[in-house]
Amino acid sequence: MTDVKVIENYIKYLEENKKSSKNTLSAYERDLKCYLSFLYDMGYNIIEANADVIEKFKTSLSNDGKS
């Protein structure tokens, strides 16, 4: 399963099972695609990401004034 498909399935799960609002779904999808882009830039995919990679992403967001 591709990384994009993982995100799509998660958004579908949130919509169908958690009854998340359209705004929530849109925000989650946008943020997850941003995370995925970061992973690709770092040479990782969703499955390979570990705690260190996630910390780097959080630091990147903070440095960009987004968190």
Secondary structure, 3 states (H helix, E strand, C coil): CCHHHHHHHHHHHHHHCCCCCHHHHHHHHHHHHHHHHHHHHHCCCCCCCCHHHHHHHHHHHHHCCCC
